[in-house]
Amino acid sequence: MKALMKKGLMTILGLVVVLGAWTVRGWFEGSASAQSASHIPAKVWDGGGGQVTIEVEASEPGTVSATFETNLQIDDPKHKFLESWERVSEGKHIFNVDVPANVGGTVEMSIEHPQLGATAHVVVRIGDRLVAEDSLTLDAPLQPGYGFTAQVVLDDYATGRLGED
């Protein structure tokens, strides 16, 4: 039994070392394209494609998250991905983001343990133009394994082209 546990532990440890080596190699070769941030950025990479306004509103504290991904094949060396999130209090919050052209992603407003009647709302605007919007109201107790998230998906933030969720 000890030998089996040791073998399993060594396998897991080997996997961690290999994945870590690939990540570190990517940093040195410049091919590590995934990034994360614990705040919604004011500028994504070099920006320049346009100004997008993300508005979220929630009746309880929660987390707003926004992903940004270039519209390139994932194996393209210029492909980039940024995952960002920020804890927010109840109420309305506005984030202005300078985005590059040809970058899509998802914006979400989530409440982890919502009470009955909780609301979540997310809006994406370009200038005065409403690009996408989603709202939720919890009208029945949240079932185990389910989340409470308002979400919009865009193929291109700069133009406001919608994506599929």
PADRENVO-341876 format. One record per residue (C-alpha): residue in three letters; residue number from 1; x, y, z. Coordinates in steps of 0.5 Angstrom, whole numbers, always signed. Layout:
residues N
<node residu="ala" num="NUM" u="X" v="Y" w="Z"/>
...
This chain:
residues 165
<node residu="met" num="1" u="+0" v="+0" w="+0"/>
<node residu="lys" num="2" u="+6" v="+5" w="+2"/>
<node residu="ala" num="3" u="+9" v="+3" w="-5"/>
<node residu="leu" num="4" u="+3" v="+5" w="-9"/>
<node residu="met" num="5" u="+2" v="+12" w="-5"/>
<node residu="lys" num="6" u="+9" v="+13" w="-6"/>
<node residu="lys" num="7" u="+8" v="+12" w="-13"/>
<node residu="gly" num="8" u="+2" v="+16" w="-14"/>
<node residu="leu" num="9" u="+5" v="+22" w="-10"/>
<node residu="met" num="10" u="+12" v="+21" w="-15"/>
<node residu="thr" num="11" u="+7" v="+22" w="-21"/>
<node residu="ile" num="12" u="+4" v="+28" w="-18"/>
<node residu="leu" num="13" u="+10" v="+31" w="-16"/>
<node residu="gly" num="14" u="+13" v="+30" w="-23"/>
<node residu="leu" num="15" u="+7" v="+33" w="-27"/>
<node residu="val" num="16" u="+8" v="+39" w="-23"/>
<node residu="val" num="17" u="+15" v="+40" w="-24"/>
<node residu="val" num="18" u="+14" v="+39" w="-32"/>
<node residu="leu" num="19" u="+8" v="+44" w="-32"/>
<node residu="gly" num="20" u="+13" v="+49" w="-28"/>
<node residu="ala" num="21" u="+18" v="+48" w="-33"/>
<node residu="trp" num="22" u="+14" v="+49" w="-39"/>
<node residu="thr" num="23" u="+11" v="+55" w="-35"/>
<node residu="val" num="24" u="+18" v="+58" w="-34"/>
<node residu="arg" num="25" u="+21" v="+56" w="-41"/>
<node residu="gly" num="26" u="+15" v="+60" w="-43"/>
<node residu="trp" num="27" u="+17" v="+66" w="-39"/>
<node residu="phe" num="28" u="+25" v="+66" w="-42"/>
<node residu="glu" num="29" u="+22" v="+65" w="-49"/>
<node residu="gly" num="30" u="+17" v="+70" w="-49"/>
<node residu="ser" num="31" u="+12" v="+65" w="-51"/>
<node residu="ala" num="32" u="+8" v="+65" w="-44"/>
<node residu="ser" num="33" u="+1" v="+69" w="-46"/>
<node residu="ala" num="34" u="-3" v="+68" w="-41"/>
<node residu="gln" num="35" u="-4" v="+73" w="-35"/>
<node residu="ser" num="36" u="-8" v="+74" w="-29"/>
<node residu="ala" num="37" u="-10" v="+81" w="-25"/>
<node residu="ser" num="38" u="-13" v="+82" w="-19"/>
<node residu="his" num="39" u="-16" v="+88" w="-21"/>
<node residu="ile" num="40" u="-20" v="+91" w="-28"/>
<node residu="pro" num="41" u="-15" v="+94" w="-32"/>
<node residu="ala" num="42" u="-15" v="+101" w="-34"/>
<node residu="lys" num="43" u="-11" v="+99" w="-41"/>
<node residu="val" num="44" u="-11" v="+92" w="-44"/>
<node residu="trp" num="45" u="-4" v="+91" w="-46"/>
<node residu="asp" num="46" u="-2" v="+97" w="-51"/>
<node residu="gly" num="47" u="-9" v="+99" w="-52"/>
<node residu="gly" num="48" u="-11" v="+103" w="-58"/>
<node residu="gly" num="49" u="-17" v="+100" w="-61"/>
<node residu="gly" num="50" u="-22" v="+104" w="-57"/>
<node residu="gln" num="51" u="-25" v="+106" w="-50"/>
<node residu="val" num="52" u="-30" v="+101" w="-47"/>
<node residu="thr" num="53" u="-34" v="+102" w="-41"/>
<node residu="ile" num="54" u="-36" v="+96" w="-36"/>
<node residu="glu" num="55" u="-42" v="+98" w="-31"/>
<node residu="val" num="56" u="-44" v="+93" w="-26"/>
<node residu="glu" num="57" u="-49" v="+93" w="-21"/>
<node residu="ala" num="58" u="-51" v="+88" w="-15"/>
<node residu="ser" num="59" u="-55" v="+88" w="-9"/>
<node residu="glu" num="60" u="-50" v="+85" w="-5"/>
<node residu="pro" num="61" u="-42" v="+84" w="-5"/>
<node residu="gly" num="62" u="-39" v="+80" w="-11"/>
<node residu="thr" num="63" u="-34" v="+79" w="-16"/>
<node residu="val" num="64" u="-33" v="+83" w="-23"/>
<node residu="ser" num="65" u="-29" v="+79" w="-28"/>
<node residu="ala" num="66" u="-27" v="+81" w="-35"/>
<node residu="thr" num="67" u="-23" v="+76" w="-40"/>
<node residu="phe" num="68" u="-19" v="+79" w="-46"/>
<node residu="glu" num="69" u="-17" v="+75" w="-51"/>
<node residu="thr" num="70" u="-14" v="+76" w="-58"/>
<node residu="asn" num="71" u="-18" v="+73" w="-64"/>
<node residu="leu" num="72" u="-12" v="+69" w="-66"/>
<node residu="gln" num="73" u="-11" v="+62" w="-66"/>
<node residu="ile" num="74" u="-8" v="+59" w="-59"/>
<node residu="asp" num="75" u="-2" v="+56" w="-62"/>
<node residu="asp" num="76" u="+0" v="+63" w="-65"/>
<node residu="pro" num="77" u="+6" v="+66" w="-62"/>
<node residu="lys" num="78" u="+2" v="+73" w="-62"/>
<node residu="his" num="79" u="-4" v="+70" w="-58"/>
<node residu="lys" num="80" u="-5" v="+73" w="-51"/>
<node residu="phe" num="81" u="-10" v="+72" w="-46"/>
<node residu="leu" num="82" u="-12" v="+76" w="-40"/>
<node residu="glu" num="83" u="-16" v="+74" w="-34"/>
<node residu="ser" num="84" u="-18" v="+80" w="-29"/>
<node residu="trp" num="85" u="-23" v="+80" w="-23"/>
<node residu="glu" num="86" u="-24" v="+85" w="-17"/>
<node residu="arg" num="87" u="-28" v="+84" w="-11"/>
<node residu="val" num="88" u="-34" v="+90" w="-11"/>
<node residu="ser" num="89" u="-39" v="+92" w="-5"/>
<node residu="glu" num="90" u="-46" v="+92" w="-7"/>
<node residu="gly" num="91" u="-48" v="+98" w="-11"/>
<node residu="lys" num="92" u="-46" v="+101" w="-18"/>
<node residu="his" num="93" u="-39" v="+100" w="-21"/>
<node residu="ile" num="94" u="-36" v="+103" w="-27"/>
<node residu="phe" num="95" u="-29" v="+101" w="-30"/>
<node residu="asn" num="96" u="-27" v="+105" w="-37"/>
<node residu="val" num="97" u="-22" v="+100" w="-41"/>
<node residu="asp" num="98" u="-17" v="+102" w="-47"/>
<node residu="val" num="99" u="-18" v="+95" w="-51"/>
<node residu="pro" num="100" u="-14" v="+93" w="-57"/>
<node residu="ala" num="101" u="-17" v="+92" w="-63"/>
<node residu="asn" num="102" u="-19" v="+85" w="-65"/>
<node residu="val" num="103" u="-20" v="+83" w="-57"/>
<node residu="gly" num="104" u="-26" v="+79" w="-55"/>
<node residu="gly" num="105" u="-28" v="+76" w="-48"/>
<node residu="thr" num="106" u="-33" v="+76" w="-43"/>
<node residu="val" num="107" u="-35" v="+80" w="-37"/>
<node residu="glu" num="108" u="-39" v="+78" w="-31"/>
<node residu="met" num="109" u="-42" v="+80" w="-24"/>
<node residu="ser" num="110" u="-42" v="+74" w="-19"/>
<node residu="ile" num="111" u="-45" v="+74" w="-12"/>
<node residu="glu" num="112" u="-42" v="+68" w="-9"/>
<node residu="his" num="113" u="-48" v="+67" w="-4"/>
<node residu="pro" num="114" u="-54" v="+71" w="-6"/>
<node residu="gln" num="115" u="-60" v="+72" w="-2"/>
<node residu="leu" num="116" u="-67" v="+71" w="-4"/>
<node residu="gly" num="117" u="-68" v="+77" w="-8"/>
<node residu="ala" num="118" u="-61" v="+79" w="-10"/>
<node residu="thr" num="119" u="-60" v="+82" w="-17"/>
<node residu="ala" num="120" u="-54" v="+83" w="-21"/>
<node residu="his" num="121" u="-53" v="+87" w="-27"/>
<node residu="val" num="122" u="-47" v="+88" w="-33"/>
<node residu="val" num="123" u="-47" v="+93" w="-38"/>
<node residu="val" num="124" u="-42" v="+94" w="-44"/>
<node residu="arg" num="125" u="-42" v="+101" w="-47"/>
<node residu="ile" num="126" u="-38" v="+104" w="-53"/>
<node residu="gly" num="127" u="-39" v="+111" w="-52"/>
<node residu="asp" num="128" u="-46" v="+112" w="-51"/>
<node residu="arg" num="129" u="-48" v="+106" w="-55"/>
<node residu="leu" num="130" u="-50" v="+100" w="-51"/>
<node residu="val" num="131" u="-47" v="+94" w="-53"/>
<node residu="ala" num="132" u="-49" v="+88" w="-49"/>
<node residu="glu" num="133" u="-53" v="+87" w="-42"/>
<node residu="asp" num="134" u="-55" v="+82" w="-38"/>
<node residu="ser" num="135" u="-59" v="+82" w="-31"/>
<node residu="leu" num="136" u="-61" v="+77" w="-26"/>
<node residu="thr" num="137" u="-66" v="+77" w="-20"/>
<node residu="leu" num="138" u="-66" v="+71" w="-15"/>
<node residu="asp" num="139" u="-73" v="+69" w="-15"/>
<node residu="ala" num="140" u="-72" v="+62" w="-12"/>
<node residu="pro" num="141" u="-67" v="+59" w="-7"/>
<node residu="leu" num="142" u="-60" v="+58" w="-11"/>
<node residu="gln" num="143" u="-59" v="+50" w="-12"/>
<node residu="pro" num="144" u="-53" v="+47" w="-10"/>
<node residu="gly" num="145" u="-48" v="+47" w="-15"/>
<node residu="tyr" num="146" u="-51" v="+53" w="-19"/>
<node residu="gly" num="147" u="-48" v="+60" w="-19"/>
<node residu="phe" num="148" u="-51" v="+67" w="-19"/>
<node residu="thr" num="149" u="-48" v="+71" w="-25"/>
<node residu="ala" num="150" u="-50" v="+76" w="-30"/>
<node residu="gln" num="151" u="-45" v="+75" w="-36"/>
<node residu="val" num="152" u="-44" v="+78" w="-43"/>
<node residu="val" num="153" u="-39" v="+75" w="-49"/>
<node residu="leu" num="154" u="-36" v="+80" w="-54"/>
<node residu="asp" num="155" u="-32" v="+77" w="-60"/>
<node residu="asp" num="156" u="-29" v="+84" w="-61"/>
<node residu="tyr" num="157" u="-29" v="+89" w="-55"/>
<node residu="ala" num="158" u="-27" v="+95" w="-59"/>
<node residu="thr" num="159" u="-33" v="+94" w="-64"/>
<node residu="gly" num="160" u="-38" v="+92" w="-60"/>
<node residu="arg" num="161" u="-39" v="+85" w="-64"/>
<node residu="leu" num="162" u="-42" v="+80" w="-60"/>
<node residu="gly" num="163" u="-40" v="+73" w="-58"/>
<node residu="glu" num="164" u="-44" v="+67" w="-56"/>
<node residu="asp" num="165" u="-44" v="+64" w="-49"/>
